[in-house]
Amino acid sequence: MAEASSSKAAPPSNGTNVDDIDKLLAQEESAFQRDFEVERIMKAFKLNPYAILDLEPGATDTEIKKKYRSLSLFIHPDKASHPQASEAFDRLKKAESELSDKTKREALDGVYVQARALVLKTLSLPSTIADDDPKVKQLQPGLKAQIQQQTKELLINEEVRRRTAVKLAMANEGLEAKKKEEEVLQRKRKVEEEKEWEDGREQRVGSWRAFASGKKKKKAKTNVLG
């Protein structure tokens, strides 16, 4: 009986206890969750800060700051071992910065409103229909997913227009710079031509004097012969 009790109380032969195992599993789970969040951020549509922060449109300043603080601490490169943790962290900061800009956030919210209206129009549904309406609930894919896709398309079109405008502006700046450069070269050539003309003045005067003198001598000779 005593032998059985002694055998039951003996610790595991490898020296590992349950608390150590639980701690190790918790660490592995935390690392997995950090990697998952980093990958979610990297896969999120980078032109949509709401998607990067995993927030719904219309989120308040408090909600934005709270979510950013939570995610930034969770996936910070010092804590996350994922190779893209640093890039994900930078995208997170940029998203928070854009949503903290009232003008940019209002513009983005406006894109969502436009996307919702376009989707409902395509589905022949009234713009005033509620999200919990039975007709909305039975949509496949769901209304939220369709609005997200339409928002993505609108943001892409807007970005294309922005980049095109930048390129045109740069091209115009290039043309203007080239025009100014040509004007400078023309002024430089004019100055050089005027300088050459002035430098050749004495030579031209000397040639004319020699020509005039020769003409006079020839006339005098003709008179003598006559």
VOTORVEX-248506 format. One record per residue (C-alpha): residue number from 1; residue in one letter; x, y, z. Coordinates in steps of 0.05 Angstrom, whole numbers. Example, Ala and Ser with C-alpha at 12.3 -4.5 7.8 and 13.67 -1.06 7.14 Angstrom:
2
+-----+-----+--------+--------+--------+
:   n : res :     xx :     yy :     zz :
+-----+-----+--------+--------+--------+
:   1 :   a :    246 :    -90 :    156 :
:   2 :   s :    273 :    -21 :    143 :
+-----+-----+--------+--------+--------+
***
This chain:
226
+-----+-----+--------+--------+--------+
:   n : res :     xx :     yy :     zz :
+-----+-----+--------+--------+--------+
:   1 :   m :      0 :      0 :      0 :
:   2 :   a :     57 :     47 :     18 :
:   3 :   e :     92 :     29 :    -46 :
:   4 :   a :     30 :     49 :    -87 :
:   5 :   s :     25 :    116 :    -52 :
:   6 :   s :     99 :    130 :    -63 :
:   7 :   s :     94 :    112 :   -136 :
:   8 :   k :     33 :    157 :   -146 :
:   9 :   a :     68 :    218 :   -116 :
:  10 :   a :    131 :    211 :   -159 :
:  11 :   p :    142 :    270 :   -208 :
:  12 :   p :    148 :    259 :   -284 :
:  13 :   s :    214 :    230 :   -304 :
:  14 :   n :    231 :    287 :   -353 :
:  15 :   g :    220 :    342 :   -301 :
:  16 :   t :    165 :    378 :   -341 :
:  17 :   n :    102 :    399 :   -304 :
:  18 :   v :     33 :    418 :   -329 :
:  19 :   d :     44 :    492 :   -318 :
:  20 :   d :    105 :    492 :   -363 :
:  21 :   i :     66 :    456 :   -418 :
:  22 :   d :      8 :    505 :   -412 :
:  23 :   k :     56 :    564 :   -415 :
:  24 :   l :     91 :    537 :   -477 :
:  25 :   l :     24 :    524 :   -512 :
:  26 :   a :      1 :    595 :   -495 :
:  27 :   q :     65 :    624 :   -524 :
:  28 :   e :     56 :    584 :   -588 :
:  29 :   e :    -17 :    604 :   -594 :
:  30 :   s :      2 :    678 :   -584 :
:  31 :   a :     56 :    673 :   -637 :
:  32 :   f :      6 :    641 :   -685 :
:  33 :   q :    -45 :    696 :   -672 :
:  34 :   r :      7 :    750 :   -685 :
:  35 :   d :     27 :    718 :   -751 :
:  36 :   f :    -46 :    711 :   -770 :
:  37 :   e :    -58 :    785 :   -756 :
:  38 :   v :      4 :    806 :   -795 :
:  39 :   e :    -20 :    766 :   -855 :
:  40 :   r :    -90 :    794 :   -849 :
:  41 :   i :    -63 :    865 :   -852 :
:  42 :   m :    -18 :    849 :   -911 :
:  43 :   k :    -77 :    818 :   -949 :
:  44 :   a :   -124 :    876 :   -933 :
:  45 :   f :   -137 :    925 :   -990 :
:  46 :   k :    -83 :    977 :   -977 :
:  47 :   l :   -123 :   1036 :  -1005 :
:  48 :   n :   -176 :   1024 :   -951 :
:  49 :   p :   -152 :   1042 :   -881 :
:  50 :   y :   -217 :   1015 :   -851 :
:  51 :   a :   -200 :    946 :   -879 :
:  52 :   i :   -128 :    949 :   -853 :
:  53 :   l :   -152 :    967 :   -783 :
:  54 :   d :   -210 :    918 :   -788 :
:  55 :   l :   -261 :    972 :   -773 :
:  56 :   e :   -329 :    988 :   -800 :
:  57 :   p :   -340 :   1053 :   -838 :
:  58 :   g :   -362 :   1110 :   -793 :
:  59 :   a :   -319 :   1088 :   -735 :
:  60 :   t :   -308 :   1142 :   -682 :
:  61 :   d :   -241 :   1174 :   -665 :
:  62 :   t :   -241 :   1135 :   -600 :
:  63 :   e :   -254 :   1069 :   -635 :
:  64 :   i :   -199 :   1083 :   -686 :
:  65 :   k :   -147 :   1101 :   -634 :
:  66 :   k :   -166 :   1043 :   -590 :
:  67 :   k :   -162 :    992 :   -647 :
:  68 :   y :    -96 :   1021 :   -672 :
:  69 :   r :    -64 :   1018 :   -604 :
:  70 :   s :    -87 :    947 :   -593 :
:  71 :   l :    -62 :    922 :   -661 :
:  72 :   s :      3 :    962 :   -661 :
:  73 :   l :     23 :    933 :   -594 :
:  74 :   f :      2 :    863 :   -615 :
:  75 :   i :     41 :    860 :   -681 :
:  76 :   h :     99 :    905 :   -663 :
:  77 :   p :    162 :    880 :   -697 :
:  78 :   d :    195 :    872 :   -629 :
:  79 :   k :    142 :    821 :   -610 :
:  80 :   a :    120 :    789 :   -676 :
:  81 :   s :    170 :    743 :   -711 :
:  82 :   h :    134 :    744 :   -778 :
:  83 :   p :    181 :    769 :   -834 :
:  84 :   q :    130 :    821 :   -856 :
:  85 :   a :    114 :    847 :   -786 :
:  86 :   s :    152 :    912 :   -798 :
:  87 :   e :    115 :    926 :   -864 :
:  88 :   a :     48 :    908 :   -832 :
:  89 :   f :     64 :    956 :   -775 :
:  90 :   d :     78 :   1012 :   -824 :
:  91 :   r :     13 :   1000 :   -861 :
:  92 :   l :    -23 :   1002 :   -795 :
:  93 :   k :      8 :   1069 :   -777 :
:  94 :   k :    -10 :   1098 :   -845 :
:  95 :   a :    -82 :   1073 :   -839 :
:  96 :   e :    -90 :   1105 :   -771 :
:  97 :   s :    -60 :   1170 :   -797 :
:  98 :   e :   -108 :   1173 :   -855 :
:  99 :   l :   -169 :   1159 :   -812 :
: 100 :   s :   -146 :   1212 :   -762 :
: 101 :   d :   -148 :   1262 :   -819 :
: 102 :   k :   -220 :   1287 :   -817 :
: 103 :   t :   -221 :   1307 :   -890 :
: 104 :   k :   -194 :   1241 :   -915 :
: 105 :   r :   -240 :   1201 :   -870 :
: 106 :   e :   -302 :   1239 :   -893 :
: 107 :   a :   -280 :   1227 :   -965 :
: 108 :   l :   -273 :   1153 :   -952 :
: 109 :   d :   -341 :   1150 :   -917 :
: 110 :   g :   -369 :   1184 :   -978 :
: 111 :   v :   -340 :   1129 :  -1022 :
: 112 :   y :   -376 :   1077 :   -980 :
: 113 :   v :   -441 :   1115 :   -986 :
: 114 :   q :   -432 :   1118 :  -1062 :
: 115 :   a :   -415 :   1044 :  -1065 :
: 116 :   r :   -477 :   1025 :  -1025 :
: 117 :   a :   -521 :   1067 :  -1071 :
: 118 :   l :   -491 :   1035 :  -1133 :
: 119 :   v :   -499 :    965 :  -1106 :
: 120 :   l :   -571 :    976 :  -1086 :
: 121 :   k :   -586 :   1007 :  -1154 :
: 122 :   t :   -556 :    947 :  -1189 :
: 123 :   l :   -599 :    901 :  -1146 :
: 124 :   s :   -661 :    944 :  -1160 :
: 125 :   l :   -669 :    957 :  -1086 :
: 126 :   p :   -688 :   1024 :  -1056 :
: 127 :   s :   -631 :   1065 :  -1027 :
: 128 :   t :   -669 :   1072 :   -962 :
: 129 :   i :   -674 :    997 :   -949 :
: 130 :   a :   -649 :    975 :   -881 :
: 131 :   d :   -591 :    926 :   -873 :
: 132 :   d :   -636 :    879 :   -833 :
: 133 :   d :   -690 :    877 :   -886 :
: 134 :   p :   -706 :    805 :   -908 :
: 135 :   k :   -690 :    822 :   -980 :
: 136 :   v :   -621 :    845 :   -958 :
: 137 :   k :   -609 :    785 :   -913 :
: 138 :   q :   -622 :    736 :   -969 :
: 139 :   l :   -571 :    767 :  -1016 :
: 140 :   q :   -514 :    722 :  -1039 :
: 141 :   p :   -461 :    747 :  -1034 :
: 142 :   g :   -484 :    790 :   -976 :
: 143 :   l :   -495 :    865 :   -982 :
: 144 :   k :   -434 :    880 :   -939 :
: 145 :   a :   -388 :    839 :   -985 :
: 146 :   q :   -417 :    871 :  -1047 :
: 147 :   i :   -408 :    941 :  -1018 :
: 148 :   q :   -336 :    924 :   -999 :
: 149 :   q :   -322 :    901 :  -1071 :
: 150 :   q :   -355 :    963 :  -1101 :
: 151 :   t :   -316 :   1008 :  -1053 :
: 152 :   k :   -252 :    974 :  -1075 :
: 153 :   e :   -268 :    987 :  -1148 :
: 154 :   l :   -284 :   1060 :  -1134 :
: 155 :   l :   -220 :   1070 :  -1094 :
: 156 :   i :   -179 :   1038 :  -1149 :
: 157 :   n :   -211 :   1084 :  -1201 :
: 158 :   e :   -198 :   1144 :  -1157 :
: 159 :   e :   -125 :   1123 :  -1148 :
: 160 :   v :   -116 :   1114 :  -1223 :
: 161 :   r :   -144 :   1185 :  -1234 :
: 162 :   r :    -98 :   1212 :  -1181 :
: 163 :   r :    -36 :   1180 :  -1211 :
: 164 :   t :    -56 :   1202 :  -1281 :
: 165 :   a :    -63 :   1274 :  -1256 :
: 166 :   v :      5 :   1269 :  -1222 :
: 167 :   k :     37 :   1244 :  -1287 :
: 168 :   l :      4 :   1299 :  -1327 :
: 169 :   a :     27 :   1351 :  -1277 :
: 170 :   m :     98 :   1324 :  -1280 :
: 171 :   a :     95 :   1323 :  -1356 :
: 172 :   n :     71 :   1395 :  -1357 :
: 173 :   e :    125 :   1414 :  -1308 :
: 174 :   g :    175 :   1380 :  -1354 :
: 175 :   l :    150 :   1417 :  -1415 :
: 176 :   e :    152 :   1483 :  -1377 :
: 177 :   a :    222 :   1469 :  -1353 :
: 178 :   k :    243 :   1451 :  -1424 :
: 179 :   k :    212 :   1515 :  -1450 :
: 180 :   k :    249 :   1557 :  -1399 :
: 181 :   e :    313 :   1521 :  -1416 :
: 182 :   e :    304 :   1535 :  -1490 :
: 183 :   e :    290 :   1609 :  -1474 :
: 184 :   v :    355 :   1612 :  -1434 :
: 185 :   l :    393 :   1580 :  -1491 :
: 186 :   q :    363 :   1629 :  -1541 :
: 187 :   r :    383 :   1689 :  -1498 :
: 188 :   k :    452 :   1659 :  -1491 :
: 189 :   r :    459 :   1650 :  -1566 :
: 190 :   k :    435 :   1721 :  -1578 :
: 191 :   v :    487 :   1749 :  -1529 :
: 192 :   e :    541 :   1708 :  -1563 :
: 193 :   e :    520 :   1732 :  -1632 :
: 194 :   e :    520 :   1804 :  -1609 :
: 195 :   k :    588 :   1794 :  -1579 :
: 196 :   e :    614 :   1764 :  -1644 :
: 197 :   w :    585 :   1822 :  -1682 :
: 198 :   e :    619 :   1872 :  -1637 :
: 199 :   d :    685 :   1834 :  -1639 :
: 200 :   g :    683 :   1836 :  -1715 :
: 201 :   r :    668 :   1910 :  -1719 :
: 202 :   e :    741 :   1932 :  -1726 :
: 203 :   q :    753 :   1881 :  -1780 :
: 204 :   r :    692 :   1903 :  -1819 :
: 205 :   v :    712 :   1976 :  -1812 :
: 206 :   g :    784 :   1961 :  -1834 :
: 207 :   s :    759 :   1922 :  -1894 :
: 208 :   w :    712 :   1978 :  -1914 :
: 209 :   r :    768 :   2030 :  -1907 :
: 210 :   a :    815 :   1987 :  -1949 :
: 211 :   f :    760 :   1979 :  -2002 :
: 212 :   a :    745 :   2054 :  -2002 :
: 213 :   s :    819 :   2072 :  -2007 :
: 214 :   g :    829 :   2024 :  -2065 :
: 215 :   k :    770 :   2053 :  -2101 :
: 216 :   k :    797 :   2124 :  -2094 :
: 217 :   k :    865 :   2103 :  -2121 :
: 218 :   k :    834 :   2069 :  -2180 :
: 219 :   k :    793 :   2132 :  -2196 :
: 220 :   a :    855 :   2177 :  -2191 :
: 221 :   k :    894 :   2132 :  -2238 :
: 222 :   t :    838 :   2134 :  -2289 :
: 223 :   n :    839 :   2211 :  -2288 :
: 224 :   v :    913 :   2212 :  -2301 :
: 225 :   l :    908 :   2166 :  -2361 :
: 226 :   g :    851 :   2208 :  -2388 :
+-----+-----+--------+--------+--------+
***
